[in-house]
Structure formats: C-alpha cells, structure tokens
C-alpha cells in the first residue's frame, strides 16, 4: 500500500499533469471496487448456502451407512452427493470468475497509469532530468507488476481455502 502511494507521489512530483489521469483512475477504481465487493459478498453467500446441503447429506450418509448398504442405495446417495457438490462448484466457479474479472480491471487501470507516465516522460524529455524520468517509468511499471501479482495470489488462495473447507468436513 505504501509502495503504491509513494510511487504515485513520486510520479506526481516529477510530472504534475500525472494528477489528472491518477484522479480518473482512482475514481474508476472506486467504482470497480464497489461493484466487486457487492458481487463478491453475494457470491460468497451463495457458496455458503450451497455448502450446507453437502455437509448435512454427508453426515446423514455417515450416520446411516449401514442402512444404505443394506438396502443397496449406495449409487443413489453417490449421485445425490455429486449433484450437491456440482451445485456448490457452480458458485465457486462464479466467484473465481469474479476474481478474474477484478484482476483484468485492476491490471488495465495500472497499465493506463504506466502508459500515461511514459507519455509524460517522452513529452518532457527536454525539461526533466533523465534520471527522474527513468525513476518514474520504472516505478509506474512496478505498479503494474504489483497489481498483477496481487491478482495472481488472490486466485490460488481462494481455491486452497475452498479445498480445505470441502475436504475437512
């Protein structure tokens, strides 16, 4: 967080006009964040709702395992369990798609900021020291790298969390 804020301050000190695209991107980011948070909350709620039947069916099947075997209903219970897990996986996949949607939007916004920084660097090549221009371009490209890494790390964590919850119950 402080790295990104420091990067924005450094670029704004060197290129004052960078404030204009920065304000626009921050506004877009807040809109994307507001939309994603509401969607993510609803998808997590649907995921939680669809996990409950899996857990209850699993516990009921364990409690009545001898009766299920005695009446030969093993295949029916397996199909029912698979149907409930499939219903849950639809919600998990929708949540993962929302994460990918967010990652693309964040990467696009950071790439726009990097492009603006490069445009300002080229346009002011005679008036600004080359070292400062290089610093701002490297810092702005680091923002893109940090946002991509954050998006990449968000996806596997959710998959691992889901797998741990599913297999621990």
QUILIN-V326926 format. One record per residue. PHI is phi in degrees with one decimal (* if undefined). D_FIRST is the distance of its C-alpha to the first C-alpha in whole Angstrom. Layout:
PHI,D_FIRST
PHI,D_FIRST
//
This chain:
*,0
-70.0,4
-62.8,5
-66.3,5
-63.2,6
-63.1,9
-64.0,10
-61.9,11
-64.6,12
-62.5,14
-66.4,16
-68.3,17
-68.9,18
-75.6,20
-118.6,21
-62.2,21
-69.9,22
-66.6,19
-61.8,18
-63.6,21
-66.2,19
-63.4,16
-65.1,17
-63.4,19
-66.4,16
-64.4,14
-63.3,17
-62.8,18
-61.5,15
-66.8,15
-65.5,19
-63.3,18
-63.0,16
-61.5,19
-66.3,21
-67.7,19
-61.7,19
-64.6,22
-66.4,24
-62.9,22
-61.0,23
-67.8,26
-67.1,26
-66.5,25
-64.5,28
-62.6,31
-63.4,30
-64.3,30
-64.7,34
-79.5,35
-79.5,34
-58.7,37
-63.9,40
-64.9,39
-66.2,39
-66.9,42
-65.3,44
-63.8,43
-67.7,44
-65.9,47
-66.7,48
-68.0,48
-66.7,50
-109.2,52
-60.8,52
-67.8,56
-68.2,57
-62.7,55
-67.3,57
-65.8,60
-89.7,60
69.3,59
-101.8,56
-58.3,53
-63.9,52
-64.7,52
-68.7,49
-65.6,47
-61.5,47
-65.2,46
-65.1,43
-63.2,42
-64.8,42
-70.2,40
-67.3,38
-61.3,38
-62.9,37
-68.1,34
-66.1,33
-61.1,33
-69.5,31
-65.4,28
-64.9,29
-64.7,28
-65.5,25
-66.0,24
-64.4,25
-65.7,22
-63.7,20
-65.0,21
-58.5,21
-64.4,18
-61.6,17
-64.9,19
-66.1,18
-66.9,14
-64.5,16
-63.5,18
-65.8,16
-70.1,14
-67.4,17
-63.4,19
-64.3,16
-64.2,17
-64.7,21
-62.4,21
-63.2,19
-66.8,22
-63.6,25
-64.9,24
-65.7,24
-69.5,28
-70.5,29
-115.3,28
-65.8,29
-88.8,32
-102.0,30
-117.2,27
-60.5,27
-62.5,27
-65.9,24
-68.4,22
-63.2,23
-60.9,22
-62.4,19
-67.9,17
-67.5,19
-66.2,17
-63.1,14
-68.4,14
-70.8,15
-67.9,13
-62.7,10
-61.9,13
-63.0,14
-65.2,10
-67.8,11
-66.5,14
-64.1,13
-63.7,11
-69.1,14
-67.9,17
-77.1,16
-69.9,16
-68.2,20
-64.9,21
-62.0,20
-66.7,21
-65.9,24
-67.4,25
-62.9,24
-62.0,27
-63.7,29
-65.0,29
-66.9,30
-65.9,33
-86.9,34
-83.6,34
-92.5,36
//
